[in-house]
């Protein structure tokens, strides 16, 4: 019986890293304010559309107050738009 652990198993011990809180923050049909984060992502899976901006870390945010809308840009990417709210008062 061996009295020494395998070398590879030691490298994987104690590597509990904190989550980066990525993902959807607001869903389609939701109302957003200017500057509100819609999605946090790594890479460009979702692309910005009308009235939406993208940060250096690929965070997509709203530029105006309105309603979030998702559209397929091509077969593998979704475009995010913010449509201005119509105030009928």
N, C-alpha and C positions, 0 to 999 in steps of 0.2 A: 504494500500500500504506500502510495506516495505521500510525503509529508510536506510537499510544496505545491502551492496553487499554480495553475496555468498562468503564464505571463499575460495572455490576452485578456483575461477576465479582470485584471486589476485596472486596466485602462477605462473600463466602462463603469467602475464603481464611483459613486459620489458625484455624478454629473447631472444633478437635478438643476436645470436652468429654468428661469422664470419665463412664463408665456409673454409674447409680445403684443397680445390683444389685437390681433389682426382680424379682418373679416368685415361683414356688413354691419354698419351702425344704423342705417336707415334703409327701409325697404321701399319698393315701388308703390306709388300712391300716397306716400307719406308727405307731410308738409315740412319744409326745411326753411331755415333762416339763412341770411348771408353769412358765409364763412363756416357753416356747419359741415362737419365731416360726414360723408356718405359712406365711404369704404376705405379701409386701410389694407394695403396689399403689398406683396413682394413681387416685383415685375409688373408687366402691363397686361394683366388678364382682362380687366375692364378699362375702357378708354373713355376720356372725357368728351362730351358732346356740347350742346348749346347751354350756355349759362353755367358751365361747370369748369373748374380748374384742376390742375394736377400739381402736387408738390414734388419736391426733389426726391422724396422717398416713395413716390407713386401713390400718395394719399390723394383721393378724389374728394373735392369739396364744392359746395354750392357758392356761386357768385351773387345770386339774388334770392329773394324769398319766393318760394313757389312749391310745386309738386314734383316729386321725383318720378322719372319715367325710364324704363329700360328698353333698349332695342338691340336686335342682333345687327352688328356691323358687317360681319362675315361669319363664316361657319364656326370660328373658334373664339371670337371676341365679342363682348357685349359693350354697347355704348350707353352711357348714362347722360340723360338730359334733365334739366330742371325747367318746367313750364311755368311761366308767371301765373299767379293766381288772379282770377278775374273777380274784382270786387263789384258786385251788382247793387251797391247801396246808393 
